[in-house]
Amino acid sequence: MQVTGWDADTHSPCPAFACRVEESGDGTALLIYGGNGGVRFKLLEDETPWSLTAPGQWGETHLVYPVGSFLVYTDEC
C-alpha cells in the first residue's frame, strides 16, 4: 500500500510520518499521520495521481498499529 499525507488547504499530497507512541494498556504502537487533511492510501500498483476523487484511494485522519504488525519502507531516490 502507498501512503501520503494530505494538505486540506491546497488539496495536494504532503509528507506522511510514522512515530512510536505509548498506547495506554497496549504498550508501544506506531502512529501514522500526515498533513491537516490526514493521510491517503492507494494500492501499491496504483499509478494514478493522488486525488480526493480517485475511486481507488481512501483517507483517514491517522492510524495507530501495534509496532510489530507490518514493515515500513521509504522511497529512496
PDB file of N, H, CA, C and O in Angstrom:
ATOM      1  N   MET A   1       0.831  -1.164   0.000  1.00  0.00           N
ATOM      2  CA  MET A   1       0.000   0.000   0.000  1.00  0.00           C
ATOM      3  C   MET A   1       0.887   1.242   0.000  1.00  0.00           C
ATOM      4  O   MET A   1       1.917   1.278   0.673  1.00  0.00           O
ATOM      5  N   GLN A   2       0.477   2.264  -0.763  1.00  0.00           N
ATOM      6  H   GLN A   2      -0.360   2.234  -1.309  1.00  0.00           H
ATOM      7  CA  GLN A   2       1.158   3.543  -0.767  1.00  0.00           C
ATOM      8  C   GLN A   2       0.434   4.481   0.198  1.00  0.00           C
ATOM      9  O   GLN A   2      -0.783   4.394   0.363  1.00  0.00           O
ATOM     10  N   VAL A   3       1.176   5.358   0.821  1.00  0.00           N
ATOM     11  H   VAL A   3       2.164   5.428   0.687  1.00  0.00           H
ATOM     12  CA  VAL A   3       0.581   6.323   1.749  1.00  0.00           C
ATOM     13  C   VAL A   3       1.228   7.688   1.546  1.00  0.00           C
ATOM     14  O   VAL A   3       2.428   7.786   1.290  1.00  0.00           O
ATOM     15  N   THR A   4       0.425   8.732   1.664  1.00  0.00           N
ATOM     16  H   THR A   4      -0.550   8.652   1.873  1.00  0.00           H
ATOM     17  CA  THR A   4       0.925  10.099   1.621  1.00  0.00           C
ATOM     18  C   THR A   4       0.128  10.931   2.616  1.00  0.00           C
ATOM     19  O   THR A   4      -1.010  10.599   2.949  1.00  0.00           O
ATOM     20  N   GLY A   5       0.729  11.998   3.080  1.00  0.00           N
ATOM     21  H   GLY A   5       1.653  12.267   2.810  1.00  0.00           H
ATOM     22  CA  GLY A   5      -0.029  12.964   3.859  1.00  0.00           C
ATOM     23  C   GLY A   5      -0.906  13.769   2.915  1.00  0.00           C
ATOM     24  O   GLY A   5      -0.681  13.772   1.704  1.00  0.00           O
ATOM     25  N   TRP A   6      -1.922  14.463   3.475  1.00  0.00           N
ATOM     26  H   TRP A   6      -2.104  14.461   4.458  1.00  0.00           H
ATOM     27  CA  TRP A   6      -2.793  15.273   2.625  1.00  0.00           C
ATOM     28  C   TRP A   6      -2.945  16.660   3.219  1.00  0.00           C
ATOM     29  O   TRP A   6      -3.270  16.813   4.397  1.00  0.00           O
ATOM     30  N   ASP A   7      -2.706  17.678   2.385  1.00  0.00           N
ATOM     31  H   ASP A   7      -2.442  17.554   1.429  1.00  0.00           H
ATOM     32  CA  ASP A   7      -2.868  19.071   2.784  1.00  0.00           C
ATOM     33  C   ASP A   7      -4.261  19.524   2.356  1.00  0.00           C
ATOM     34  O   ASP A   7      -4.526  19.659   1.161  1.00  0.00           O
ATOM     35  N   ALA A   8      -5.150  19.759   3.313  1.00  0.00           N
ATOM     36  H   ALA A   8      -4.936  19.650   4.284  1.00  0.00           H
ATOM     37  CA  ALA A   8      -6.534  20.123   3.018  1.00  0.00           C
ATOM     38  C   ALA A   8      -6.652  21.536   2.449  1.00  0.00           C
ATOM     39  O   ALA A   8      -7.626  21.846   1.763  1.00  0.00           O
ATOM     40  N   ASP A   9      -5.674  22.393   2.727  1.00  0.00           N
ATOM     41  H   ASP A   9      -4.883  22.142   3.285  1.00  0.00           H
ATOM     42  CA  ASP A   9      -5.733  23.767   2.220  1.00  0.00           C
ATOM     43  C   ASP A   9      -5.412  23.831   0.731  1.00  0.00           C
ATOM     44  O   ASP A   9      -6.052  24.576  -0.012  1.00  0.00           O
ATOM     45  N   THR A  10      -4.429  23.058   0.295  1.00  0.00           N
ATOM     46  H   THR A  10      -3.910  22.452   0.898  1.00  0.00           H
ATOM     47  CA  THR A  10      -4.008  23.088  -1.111  1.00  0.00           C
ATOM     48  C   THR A  10      -4.559  21.905  -1.909  1.00  0.00           C
ATOM     49  O   THR A  10      -4.361  21.832  -3.122  1.00  0.00           O
ATOM     50  N   HIS A  11      -5.246  20.983  -1.238  1.00  0.00           N
ATOM     51  H   HIS A  11      -5.406  21.043  -0.253  1.00  0.00           H
ATOM     52  CA  HIS A  11      -5.780  19.767  -1.878  1.00  0.00           C
ATOM     53  C   HIS A  11      -4.693  19.023  -2.631  1.00  0.00           C
ATOM     54  O   HIS A  11      -4.854  18.656  -3.795  1.00  0.00           O
ATOM     55  N   SER A  12      -3.567  18.806  -1.930  1.00  0.00           N
ATOM     56  H   SER A  12      -3.436  19.104  -0.985  1.00  0.00           H
ATOM     57  CA  SER A  12      -2.437  18.136  -2.569  1.00  0.00           C
ATOM     58  C   SER A  12      -1.687  17.273  -1.554  1.00  0.00           C
ATOM     59  O   SER A  12      -1.832  17.453  -0.345  1.00  0.00           O
ATOM     60  N   PRO A  13      -0.886  16.336  -2.061  1.00  0.00           N
ATOM     61  CA  PRO A  13      -0.098  15.481  -1.173  1.00  0.00           C
ATOM     62  C   PRO A  13       0.947  16.281  -0.407  1.00  0.00           C
ATOM     63  O   PRO A  13       1.404  17.330  -0.860  1.00  0.00           O
ATOM     64  N   CYS A  14       1.310  15.769   0.751  1.00  0.00           N
ATOM     65  H   CYS A  14       0.938  14.917   1.119  1.00  0.00           H
ATOM     66  CA  CYS A  14       2.387  16.317   1.567  1.00  0.00           C
ATOM     67  C   CYS A  14       3.029  15.134   2.295  1.00  0.00           C
ATOM     68  O   CYS A  14       2.523  14.017   2.185  1.00  0.00           O
ATOM     69  N   PRO A  15       4.101  15.334   3.018  1.00  0.00           N
ATOM     70  CA  PRO A  15       4.753  14.202   3.683  1.00  0.00           C
ATOM     71  C   PRO A  15       3.843  13.493   4.696  1.00  0.00           C
ATOM     72  O   PRO A  15       3.010  14.116   5.355  1.00  0.00           O
ATOM     73  N   ALA A  16       4.026  12.196   4.795  1.00  0.00           N
ATOM     74  H   ALA A  16       4.703  11.690   4.260  1.00  0.00           H
ATOM     75  CA  ALA A  16       3.397  11.383   5.844  1.00  0.00           C
ATOM     76  C   ALA A  16       4.518  10.911   6.766  1.00  0.00           C
ATOM     77  O   ALA A  16       5.660  10.751   6.335  1.00  0.00           O
ATOM     78  N   PHE A  17       4.189  10.694   8.014  1.00  0.00           N
ATOM     79  H   PHE A  17       3.261  10.824   8.364  1.00  0.00           H
ATOM     80  CA  PHE A  17       5.186  10.327   9.010  1.00  0.00           C
ATOM     81  C   PHE A  17       4.705   9.159   9.852  1.00  0.00           C
ATOM     82  O   PHE A  17       3.504   8.906   9.947  1.00  0.00           O
ATOM     83  N   ALA A  18       5.639   8.453  10.457  1.00  0.00           N
ATOM     84  H   ALA A  18       6.614   8.659  10.380  1.00  0.00           H
ATOM     85  CA  ALA A  18       5.333   7.392  11.407  1.00  0.00           C
ATOM     86  C   ALA A  18       6.243   7.576  12.613  1.00  0.00           C
ATOM     87  O   ALA A  18       7.434   7.852  12.467  1.00  0.00           O
ATOM     88  N   CYS A  19       5.681   7.421  13.792  1.00  0.00           N
ATOM     89  H   CYS A  19       4.714   7.196  13.911  1.00  0.00           H
ATOM     90  CA  CYS A  19       6.488   7.514  15.005  1.00  0.00           C
ATOM     91  C   CYS A  19       5.938   6.556  16.056  1.00  0.00           C
ATOM     92  O   CYS A  19       4.756   6.211  16.055  1.00  0.00           O
ATOM     93  N   ARG A  20       6.820   6.142  16.942  1.00  0.00           N
ATOM     94  H   ARG A  20       7.780   6.423  16.943  1.00  0.00           H
ATOM     95  CA  ARG A  20       6.416   5.265  18.038  1.00  0.00           C
ATOM     96  C   ARG A  20       5.740   6.094  19.126  1.00  0.00           C
ATOM     97  O   ARG A  20       6.206   7.175  19.486  1.00  0.00           O
ATOM     98  N   VAL A  21       4.629   5.561  19.641  1.00  0.00           N
ATOM     99  H   VAL A  21       4.251   4.683  19.349  1.00  0.00           H
ATOM    100  CA  VAL A  21       3.903   6.200  20.739  1.00  0.00           C
ATOM    101  C   VAL A  21       3.541   5.131  21.760  1.00  0.00           C
ATOM    102  O   VAL A  21       3.529   3.942  21.443  1.00  0.00           O
ATOM    103  N   GLU A  22       3.247   5.550  22.977  1.00  0.00           N
ATOM    104  H   GLU A  22       3.257   6.516  23.235  1.00  0.00           H
ATOM    105  CA  GLU A  22       2.764   4.633  24.002  1.00  0.00           C
ATOM    106  C   GLU A  22       1.245   4.599  23.935  1.00  0.00           C
ATOM    107  O   GLU A  22       0.587   5.625  24.109  1.00  0.00           O
ATOM    108  N   GLU A  23       0.695   3.433  23.685  1.00  0.00           N
ATOM    109  H   GLU A  23       1.229   2.600  23.544  1.00  0.00           H
ATOM    110  CA  GLU A  23      -0.749   3.230  23.621  1.00  0.00           C
ATOM    111  C   GLU A  23      -1.197   2.721  24.980  1.00  0.00           C
ATOM    112  O   GLU A  23      -0.743   1.666  25.422  1.00  0.00           O
ATOM    113  N   SER A  24      -2.065   3.439  25.638  1.00  0.00           N
ATOM    114  H   SER A  24      -2.434   4.296  25.279  1.00  0.00           H
ATOM    115  CA  SER A  24      -2.448   3.073  27.002  1.00  0.00           C
ATOM    116  C   SER A  24      -2.952   1.641  27.063  1.00  0.00           C
ATOM    117  O   SER A  24      -3.902   1.271  26.372  1.00  0.00           O
ATOM    118  N   GLY A  25      -2.306   0.846  27.892  1.00  0.00           N
ATOM    119  H   GLY A  25      -1.534   1.146  28.453  1.00  0.00           H
ATOM    120  CA  GLY A  25      -2.710  -0.543  28.082  1.00  0.00           C
ATOM    121  C   GLY A  25      -2.171  -1.517  27.050  1.00  0.00           C
ATOM    122  O   GLY A  25      -2.120  -2.719  27.313  1.00  0.00           O
ATOM    123  N   ASP A  26      -1.766  -1.031  25.879  1.00  0.00           N
ATOM    124  H   ASP A  26      -1.807  -0.055  25.666  1.00  0.00           H
ATOM    125  CA  ASP A  26      -1.307  -1.923  24.814  1.00  0.00           C
ATOM    126  C   ASP A  26       0.191  -1.848  24.563  1.00  0.00           C
ATOM    127  O   ASP A  26       0.711  -2.621  23.759  1.00  0.00           O
ATOM    128  N   GLY A  27       0.899  -0.946  25.224  1.00  0.00           N
ATOM    129  H   GLY A  27       0.477  -0.318  25.878  1.00  0.00           H
ATOM    130  CA  GLY A  27       2.330  -0.810  25.016  1.00  0.00           C
ATOM    131  C   GLY A  27       2.653   0.106  23.855  1.00  0.00           C
ATOM    132  O   GLY A  27       1.896   1.025  23.546  1.00  0.00           O
ATOM    133  N   THR A  28       3.785  -0.151  23.213  1.00  0.00           N
ATOM    134  H   THR A  28       4.400  -0.898  23.465  1.00  0.00           H
ATOM    135  CA  THR A  28       4.258   0.696  22.124  1.00  0.00           C
ATOM    136  C   THR A  28       3.460   0.443  20.852  1.00  0.00           C
ATOM    137  O   THR A  28       3.156  -0.698  20.503  1.00  0.00           O
ATOM    138  N   ALA A  29       3.129   1.536  20.171  1.00  0.00           N
ATOM    139  H   ALA A  29       3.376   2.462  20.455  1.00  0.00           H
ATOM    140  CA  ALA A  29       2.381   1.455  18.916  1.00  0.00           C
ATOM    141  C   ALA A  29       3.044   2.367  17.891  1.00  0.00           C
ATOM    142  O   ALA A  29       3.929   3.154  18.228  1.00  0.00           O
ATOM    143  N   LEU A  30       2.613   2.258  16.644  1.00  0.00           N
ATOM    144  H   LEU A  30       1.895   1.619  16.370  1.00  0.00           H
ATOM    145  CA  LEU A  30       3.123   3.086  15.562  1.00  0.00           C
ATOM    146  C   LEU A  30       2.007   4.023  15.108  1.00  0.00           C
ATOM    147  O   LEU A  30       0.968   3.569  14.628  1.00  0.00           O
ATOM    148  N   LEU A  31       2.222   5.324  15.258  1.00  0.00           N
ATOM    149  H   LEU A  31       3.066   5.692  15.648  1.00  0.00           H
ATOM    150  CA  LEU A  31       1.266   6.337  14.827  1.00  0.00           C
ATOM    151  C   LEU A  31       1.651   6.791  13.429  1.00  0.00           C
ATOM    152  O   LEU A  31       2.790   7.202  13.206  1.00  0.00           O
ATOM    153  N   ILE A  32       0.715   6.722  12.477  1.00  0.00           N
ATOM    154  H   ILE A  32      -0.210   6.388  12.658  1.00  0.00           H
ATOM    155  CA  ILE A  32       0.925   7.185  11.108  1.00  0.00           C
ATOM    156  C   ILE A  32       0.044   8.414  10.919  1.00  0.00           C
ATOM    157  O   ILE A  32      -1.170   8.357  11.119  1.00  0.00           O
ATOM    158  N   TYR A  33       0.669   9.527  10.531  1.00  0.00           N
ATOM    159  H   TYR A  33       1.654   9.573  10.368  1.00  0.00           H
ATOM    160  CA  TYR A  33      -0.085  10.771  10.390  1.00  0.00           C
ATOM    161  C   TYR A  33       0.458  11.578   9.227  1.00  0.00           C
ATOM    162  O   TYR A  33       1.551  11.309   8.729  1.00  0.00           O
ATOM    163  N   GLY A  34      -0.308  12.567   8.798  1.00  0.00           N
ATOM    164  H   GLY A  34      -1.196  12.786   9.203  1.00  0.00           H
ATOM    165  CA  GLY A  34       0.100  13.377   7.654  1.00  0.00           C
ATOM    166  C   GLY A  34      -0.163  14.837   7.894  1.00  0.00           C
ATOM    167  O   GLY A  34       0.129  15.363   8.968  1.00  0.00           O
ATOM    168  N   GLY A  35      -0.716  15.496   6.893  1.00  0.00           N
ATOM    169  H   GLY A  35      -0.953  15.069   6.021  1.00  0.00           H
ATOM    170  CA  GLY A  35      -0.973  16.922   6.987  1.00  0.00           C
ATOM    171  C   GLY A  35      -2.291  17.218   7.683  1.00  0.00           C
ATOM    172  O   GLY A  35      -2.861  16.356   8.352  1.00  0.00           O
ATOM    173  N   ASN A  36      -2.768  18.450   7.518  1.00  0.00           N
ATOM    174  H   ASN A  36      -2.305  19.150   6.975  1.00  0.00           H
ATOM    175  CA  ASN A  36      -4.007  18.848   8.168  1.00  0.00           C
ATOM    176  C   ASN A  36      -5.234  18.165   7.567  1.00  0.00           C
ATOM    177  O   ASN A  36      -6.342  18.325   8.078  1.00  0.00           O
ATOM    178  N   GLY A  37      -5.048  17.414   6.499  1.00  0.00           N
ATOM    179  H   GLY A  37      -4.148  17.285   6.083  1.00  0.00           H
ATOM    180  CA  GLY A  37      -6.119  16.618   5.899  1.00  0.00           C
ATOM    181  C   GLY A  37      -5.951  15.135   6.157  1.00  0.00           C
ATOM    182  O   GLY A  37      -6.648  14.323   5.548  1.00  0.00           O
ATOM    183  N   GLY A  38      -5.042  14.763   7.048  1.00  0.00           N
ATOM    184  H   GLY A  38      -4.477  15.422   7.542  1.00  0.00           H
ATOM    185  CA  GLY A  38      -4.840  13.362   7.391  1.00  0.00           C
ATOM    186  C   GLY A  38      -3.874  12.657   6.459  1.00  0.00           C
ATOM    187  O   GLY A  38      -2.898  13.247   5.994  1.00  0.00           O
ATOM    188  N   VAL A  39      -4.154  11.385   6.189  1.00  0.00           N
ATOM    189  H   VAL A  39      -4.947  10.906   6.567  1.00  0.00           H
ATOM    190  CA  VAL A  39      -3.334  10.570   5.288  1.00  0.00           C
ATOM    191  C   VAL A  39      -4.240   9.931   4.240  1.00  0.00           C
ATOM    192  O   VAL A  39      -5.422   9.686   4.482  1.00  0.00           O
ATOM    193  N   ARG A  40      -3.658   9.666   3.071  1.00  0.00           N
ATOM    194  H   ARG A  40      -2.697   9.864   2.875  1.00  0.00           H
ATOM    195  CA  ARG A  40      -4.389   8.996   1.991  1.00  0.00           C
ATOM    196  C   ARG A  40      -3.637   7.741   1.602  1.00  0.00           C
ATOM    197  O   ARG A  40      -2.417   7.654   1.742  1.00  0.00           O
ATOM    198  N   PHE A  41      -4.400   6.759   1.105  1.00  0.00           N
ATOM    199  H   PHE A  41      -5.391   6.829   0.991  1.00  0.00           H
ATOM    200  CA  PHE A  41      -3.855   5.453   0.755  1.00  0.00           C
ATOM    201  C   PHE A  41      -4.314   5.041  -0.629  1.00  0.00           C
ATOM    202  O   PHE A  41      -5.387   5.431  -1.090  1.00  0.00           O
ATOM    203  N   LYS A  42      -3.473   4.239  -1.289  1.00  0.00           N
ATOM    204  H   LYS A  42      -2.601   3.923  -0.914  1.00  0.00           H
ATOM    205  CA  LYS A  42      -3.849   3.577  -2.531  1.00  0.00           C
ATOM    206  C   LYS A  42      -3.020   2.314  -2.641  1.00  0.00           C
ATOM    207  O   LYS A  42      -1.988   2.178  -1.985  1.00  0.00           O
ATOM    208  N   LEU A  43      -3.475   1.392  -3.473  1.00  0.00           N
ATOM    209  H   LEU A  43      -4.314   1.503  -4.006  1.00  0.00           H
ATOM    210  CA  LEU A  43      -2.765   0.135  -3.652  1.00  0.00           C
ATOM    211  C   LEU A  43      -1.386   0.377  -4.255  1.00  0.00           C
ATOM    212  O   LEU A  43      -1.179   1.362  -4.963  1.00  0.00           O
ATOM    213  N   LEU A  44      -0.462  -0.504  -3.981  1.00  0.00           N
ATOM    214  H   LEU A  44      -0.631  -1.304  -3.405  1.00  0.00           H
ATOM    215  CA  LEU A  44       0.917  -0.351  -4.426  1.00  0.00           C
ATOM    216  C   LEU A  44       1.022  -0.216  -5.943  1.00  0.00           C
ATOM    217  O   LEU A  44       1.834   0.565  -6.440  1.00  0.00           O
ATOM    218  N   GLU A  45       0.212  -0.966  -6.678  1.00  0.00           N
ATOM    219  H   GLU A  45      -0.447  -1.601  -6.274  1.00  0.00           H
ATOM    220  CA  GLU A  45       0.290  -0.939  -8.141  1.00  0.00           C
ATOM    221  C   GLU A  45      -0.488   0.224  -8.774  1.00  0.00           C
ATOM    222  O   GLU A  45      -0.430   0.406  -9.991  1.00  0.00           O
ATOM    223  N   ASP A  46      -1.201   0.999  -7.982  1.00  0.00           N
ATOM    224  H   ASP A  46      -1.248   0.851  -6.994  1.00  0.00           H
ATOM    225  CA  ASP A  46      -1.986   2.132  -8.486  1.00  0.00           C
ATOM    226  C   ASP A  46      -1.054   3.280  -8.851  1.00  0.00           C
ATOM    227  O   ASP A  46      -0.359   3.817  -7.989  1.00  0.00           O
ATOM    228  N   GLU A  47      -1.039   3.656 -10.128  1.00  0.00           N
ATOM    229  H   GLU A  47      -1.604   3.220 -10.828  1.00  0.00           H
ATOM    230  CA  GLU A  47      -0.166   4.728 -10.595  1.00  0.00           C
ATOM    231  C   GLU A  47      -0.909   6.026 -10.861  1.00  0.00           C
ATOM    232  O   GLU A  47      -0.322   6.969 -11.391  1.00  0.00           O
ATOM    233  N   THR A  48      -2.194   6.097 -10.502  1.00  0.00           N
ATOM    234  H   THR A  48      -2.670   5.331 -10.071  1.00  0.00           H
ATOM    235  CA  THR A  48      -2.946   7.325 -10.709  1.00  0.00           C
ATOM    236  C   THR A  48      -2.452   8.408  -9.757  1.00  0.00           C
ATOM    237  O   THR A  48      -1.979   8.104  -8.662  1.00  0.00           O
ATOM    238  N   PRO A  49      -2.559   9.677 -10.171  1.00  0.00           N
ATOM    239  CA  PRO A  49      -2.140  10.766  -9.277  1.00  0.00           C
ATOM    240  C   PRO A  49      -2.991  10.785  -7.998  1.00  0.00           C
ATOM    241  O   PRO A  49      -4.139  10.342  -8.001  1.00  0.00           O
ATOM    242  N   TRP A  50      -2.420  11.295  -6.923  1.00  0.00           N
ATOM    243  H   TRP A  50      -1.487  11.654  -6.921  1.00  0.00           H
ATOM    244  CA  TRP A  50      -3.166  11.428  -5.671  1.00  0.00           C
ATOM    245  C   TRP A  50      -4.307  12.413  -5.872  1.00  0.00           C
ATOM    246  O   TRP A  50      -4.111  13.507  -6.402  1.00  0.00           O
ATOM    247  N   SER A  51      -5.509  12.014  -5.440  1.00  0.00           N
ATOM    248  H   SER A  51      -5.668  11.125  -5.010  1.00  0.00           H
ATOM    249  CA  SER A  51      -6.684  12.852  -5.619  1.00  0.00           C
ATOM    250  C   SER A  51      -7.781  12.430  -4.653  1.00  0.00           C
ATOM    251  O   SER A  51      -7.910  11.248  -4.335  1.00  0.00           O
ATOM    252  N   LEU A  52      -8.570  13.386  -4.185  1.00  0.00           N
ATOM    253  H   LEU A  52      -8.465  14.347  -4.443  1.00  0.00           H
ATOM    254  CA  LEU A  52      -9.706  13.059  -3.329  1.00  0.00           C
ATOM    255  C   LEU A  52     -10.821  12.353  -4.089  1.00  0.00           C
ATOM    256  O   LEU A  52     -11.657  11.685  -3.481  1.00  0.00           O
ATOM    257  N   THR A  53     -10.843  12.494  -5.410  1.00  0.00           N
ATOM    258  H   THR A  53     -10.164  13.037  -5.904  1.00  0.00           H
ATOM    259  CA  THR A  53     -11.922  11.908  -6.206  1.00  0.00           C
ATOM    260  C   THR A  53     -11.539  10.589  -6.874  1.00  0.00           C
ATOM    261  O   THR A  53     -12.378   9.973  -7.531  1.00  0.00           O
ATOM    262  N   ALA A  54     -10.303  10.145  -6.723  1.00  0.00           N
ATOM    263  H   ALA A  54      -9.621  10.645  -6.189  1.00  0.00           H
ATOM    264  CA  ALA A  54      -9.876   8.881  -7.328  1.00  0.00           C
ATOM    265  C   ALA A  54     -10.589   7.719  -6.635  1.00  0.00           C
ATOM    266  O   ALA A  54     -10.543   7.620  -5.409  1.00  0.00           O
ATOM    267  N   PRO A  55     -11.249   6.835  -7.394  1.00  0.00           N
ATOM    268  CA  PRO A  55     -12.046   5.766  -6.786  1.00  0.00           C
ATOM    269  C   PRO A  55     -11.235   4.731  -6.015  1.00  0.00           C
ATOM    270  O   PRO A  55     -11.778   4.099  -5.108  1.00  0.00           O
ATOM    271  N   GLY A  56      -9.971   4.534  -6.334  1.00  0.00           N
ATOM    272  H   GLY A  56      -9.530   5.048  -7.071  1.00  0.00           H
ATOM    273  CA  GLY A  56      -9.160   3.521  -5.662  1.00  0.00           C
ATOM    274  C   GLY A  56      -8.363   4.050  -4.486  1.00  0.00           C
ATOM    275  O   GLY A  56      -7.497   3.349  -3.963  1.00  0.00           O
ATOM    276  N   GLN A  57      -8.641   5.277  -4.059  1.00  0.00           N
ATOM    277  H   GLN A  57      -9.345   5.846  -4.484  1.00  0.00           H
ATOM    278  CA  GLN A  57      -7.912   5.885  -2.949  1.00  0.00           C
ATOM    279  C   GLN A  57      -8.866   6.173  -1.801  1.00  0.00           C
ATOM    280  O   GLN A  57     -10.058   6.396  -2.011  1.00  0.00           O
ATOM    281  N   TRP A  58      -8.334   6.166  -0.590  1.00  0.00           N
ATOM    282  H   TRP A  58      -7.365   5.984  -0.419  1.00  0.00           H
ATOM    283  CA  TRP A  58      -9.149   6.457   0.580  1.00  0.00           C
ATOM    284  C   TRP A  58      -8.303   7.176   1.615  1.00  0.00           C
ATOM    285  O   TRP A  58      -7.075   7.175   1.527  1.00  0.00           O
ATOM    286  N   GLY A  59      -8.951   7.789   2.593  1.00  0.00           N
ATOM    287  H   GLY A  59      -9.949   7.790   2.665  1.00  0.00           H
ATOM    288  CA  GLY A  59      -8.231   8.567   3.578  1.00  0.00           C
ATOM    289  C   GLY A  59      -8.680   8.296   5.005  1.00  0.00           C
ATOM    290  O   GLY A  59      -9.768   7.775   5.251  1.00  0.00           O
ATOM    291  N   GLU A  60      -7.818   8.662   5.929  1.00  0.00           N
ATOM    292  H   GLU A  60      -6.934   9.085   5.729  1.00  0.00           H
ATOM    293  CA  GLU A  60      -8.076   8.575   7.370  1.00  0.00           C
ATOM    294  C   GLU A  60      -7.409   9.779   8.032  1.00  0.00           C
ATOM    295  O   GLU A  60      -6.485  10.365   7.467  1.00  0.00           O
ATOM    296  N   THR A  61      -7.864  10.144   9.208  1.00  0.00           N
ATOM    297  H   THR A  61      -8.614   9.668   9.667  1.00  0.00           H
ATOM    298  CA  THR A  61      -7.211  11.234   9.923  1.00  0.00           C
ATOM    299  C   THR A  61      -5.829  10.816  10.392  1.00  0.00           C
ATOM    300  O   THR A  61      -4.890  11.611  10.351  1.00  0.00           O
ATOM    301  N   HIS A  62      -5.697   9.567  10.840  1.00  0.00           N
ATOM    302  H   HIS A  62      -6.460   8.921  10.874  1.00  0.00           H
ATOM    303  CA  HIS A  62      -4.439   8.980  11.302  1.00  0.00           C
ATOM    304  C   HIS A  62      -4.687   7.484  11.529  1.00  0.00           C
ATOM    305  O   HIS A  62      -5.832   7.032  11.505  1.00  0.00           O
ATOM    306  N   LEU A  63      -3.642   6.741  11.742  1.00  0.00           N
ATOM    307  H   LEU A  63      -2.712   7.108  11.762  1.00  0.00           H
ATOM    308  CA  LEU A  63      -3.759   5.314  12.056  1.00  0.00           C
ATOM    309  C   LEU A  63      -2.810   4.978  13.193  1.00  0.00           C
ATOM    310  O   LEU A  63      -1.739   5.572  13.315  1.00  0.00           O
ATOM    311  N   VAL A  64      -3.207   4.021  14.025  1.00  0.00           N
ATOM    312  H   VAL A  64      -4.077   3.538  13.925  1.00  0.00           H
ATOM    313  CA  VAL A  64      -2.352   3.528  15.100  1.00  0.00           C
ATOM    314  C   VAL A  64      -2.331   2.008  15.000  1.00  0.00           C
ATOM    315  O   VAL A  64      -3.379   1.363  15.030  1.00  0.00           O
ATOM    316  N   TYR A  65      -1.132   1.436  14.881  1.00  0.00           N
ATOM    317  H   TYR A  65      -0.280   1.959  14.856  1.00  0.00           H
ATOM    318  CA  TYR A  65      -0.953  -0.012  14.751  1.00  0.00           C
ATOM    319  C   TYR A  65       0.024  -0.511  15.809  1.00  0.00           C
ATOM    320  O   TYR A  65       0.916   0.229  16.225  1.00  0.00           O
ATOM    321  N   PRO A  66      -0.133  -1.752  16.247  1.00  0.00           N
ATOM    322  CA  PRO A  66       0.904  -2.348  17.090  1.00  0.00           C
ATOM    323  C   PRO A  66       2.231  -2.324  16.328  1.00  0.00           C
ATOM    324  O   PRO A  66       2.248  -2.550  15.118  1.00  0.00           O
ATOM    325  N   VAL A  67       3.330  -2.058  17.014  1.00  0.00           N
ATOM    326  H   VAL A  67       3.316  -1.875  17.997  1.00  0.00           H
ATOM    327  CA  VAL A  67       4.632  -1.890  16.365  1.00  0.00           C
ATOM    328  C   VAL A  67       5.003  -3.065  15.460  1.00  0.00           C
ATOM    329  O   VAL A  67       5.526  -2.839  14.368  1.00  0.00           O
ATOM    330  N   GLY A  68       4.756  -4.286  15.863  1.00  0.00           N
ATOM    331  H   GLY A  68       4.332  -4.469  16.749  1.00  0.00           H
ATOM    332  CA  GLY A  68       5.178  -5.435  15.069  1.00  0.00           C
ATOM    333  C   GLY A  68       4.206  -5.885  14.004  1.00  0.00           C
ATOM    334  O   GLY A  68       4.348  -6.993  13.488  1.00  0.00           O
ATOM    335  N   SER A  69       3.212  -5.065  13.648  1.00  0.00           N
ATOM    336  H   SER A  69       3.097  -4.165  14.067  1.00  0.00           H
ATOM    337  CA  SER A  69       2.176  -5.542  12.730  1.00  0.00           C
ATOM    338  C   SER A  69       2.552  -5.470  11.254  1.00  0.00           C
ATOM    339  O   SER A  69       1.931  -6.151  10.438  1.00  0.00           O
ATOM    340  N   PHE A  70       3.558  -4.659  10.883  1.00  0.00           N
ATOM    341  H   PHE A  70       4.062  -4.106  11.546  1.00  0.00           H
ATOM    342  CA  PHE A  70       3.971  -4.590   9.480  1.00  0.00           C
ATOM    343  C   PHE A  70       5.332  -3.930   9.375  1.00  0.00           C
ATOM    344  O   PHE A  70       5.866  -3.418  10.358  1.00  0.00           O
ATOM    345  N   LEU A  71       5.888  -3.948   8.169  1.00  0.00           N
ATOM    346  H   LEU A  71       5.454  -4.364   7.370  1.00  0.00           H
ATOM    347  CA  LEU A  71       7.178  -3.317   7.893  1.00  0.00           C
ATOM    348  C   LEU A  71       6.936  -1.961   7.252  1.00  0.00           C
ATOM    349  O   LEU A  71       5.958  -1.784   6.526  1.00  0.00           O
ATOM    350  N   VAL A  72       7.805  -1.014   7.510  1.00  0.00           N
ATOM    351  H   VAL A  72       8.599  -1.158   8.101  1.00  0.00           H
ATOM    352  CA  VAL A  72       7.707   0.314   6.926  1.00  0.00           C
ATOM    353  C   VAL A  72       8.864   0.511   5.969  1.00  0.00           C
ATOM    354  O   VAL A  72      10.021   0.327   6.349  1.00  0.00           O
ATOM    355  N   TYR A  73       8.569   0.886   4.724  1.00  0.00           N
ATOM    356  H   TYR A  73       7.630   1.036   4.416  1.00  0.00           H
ATOM    357  CA  TYR A  73       9.588   1.167   3.720  1.00  0.00           C
ATOM    358  C   TYR A  73       9.482   2.623   3.327  1.00  0.00           C
ATOM    359  O   TYR A  73       8.395   3.198   3.368  1.00  0.00           O
ATOM    360  N   THR A  74      10.593   3.225   2.947  1.00  0.00           N
ATOM    361  H   THR A  74      11.477   2.758   2.914  1.00  0.00           H
ATOM    362  CA  THR A  74      10.562   4.597   2.447  1.00  0.00           C
ATOM    363  C   THR A  74      11.135   4.623   1.046  1.00  0.00           C
ATOM    364  O   THR A  74      11.963   3.785   0.688  1.00  0.00           O
ATOM    365  N   ASP A  75      10.696   5.582   0.256  1.00  0.00           N
ATOM    366  H   ASP A  75      10.023   6.262   0.546  1.00  0.00           H
ATOM    367  CA  ASP A  75      11.244   5.776  -1.088  1.00  0.00           C
ATOM    368  C   ASP A  75      12.652   6.331  -0.960  1.00  0.00           C
ATOM    369  O   ASP A  75      12.907   7.215  -0.142  1.00  0.00           O
ATOM    370  N   GLU A  76      13.555   5.816  -1.760  1.00  0.00           N
ATOM    371  H   GLU A  76      13.348   5.098  -2.425  1.00  0.00           H
ATOM    372  CA  GLU A  76      14.917   6.349  -1.807  1.00  0.00           C
ATOM    373  C   GLU A  76      15.262   6.594  -3.269  1.00  0.00           C
ATOM    374  O   GLU A  76      15.301   5.666  -4.077  1.00  0.00           O
ATOM    375  N   CYS A  77      15.510   7.843  -3.590  1.00  0.00           N
ATOM    376  H   CYS A  77      15.479   8.597  -2.933  1.00  0.00           H
ATOM    377  CA  CYS A  77      15.810   8.204  -4.988  1.00  0.00           C
ATOM    378  C   CYS A  77      17.287   8.192  -5.236  1.00  0.00           C
ATOM    379  O   CYS A  77      17.727   8.469  -6.352  1.00  0.00           O
TER     380      CYS A  77
END
